[in-house]
Amino acid sequence: MILPTTTALSLHRAPHAAGSASALLGTTQFLMGALAPALAGLGGQSTALPMAM
């Protein structure tokens, strides 16, 4: 529920550059999705730390 609302509010503030803002938000989402497994892998396999992250 938070992500669509945040996206709509962000695009509402810059209607003249909605395409660029949407592209930036999408790129940020993909980067966070790419970084999450790498950070979880740093926790090791013998602890619950990766799941907690």
ChimeraX attribute file (.defattr): number of C-alpha atoms within 10 A of each C-alpha:
attribute: neighborCount
match mode: 1-to-1
recipient: residues
	/A:1	5
	/A:2	6
	/A:3	9
	/A:4	9
	/A:5	10
	/A:6	12
	/A:7	14
	/A:8	11
	/A:9	11
	/A:10	15
	/A:11	18
	/A:12	13
	/A:13	11
	/A:14	12
	/A:15	11
	/A:16	10
	/A:17	11
	/A:18	14
	/A:19	12
	/A:20	13
	/A:21	18
	/A:22	15
	/A:23	11
	/A:24	12
	/A:25	16
	/A:26	13
	/A:27	12
	/A:28	12
	/A:29	12
	/A:30	11
	/A:31	11
	/A:32	11
	/A:33	11
	/A:34	11
	/A:35	10
	/A:36	12
	/A:37	11
	/A:38	11
	/A:39	11
	/A:40	15
	/A:41	12
	/A:42	10
	/A:43	15
	/A:44	10
	/A:45	10
	/A:46	7
	/A:47	9
	/A:48	10
	/A:49	13
	/A:50	17
	/A:51	9
	/A:52	8
	/A:53	9
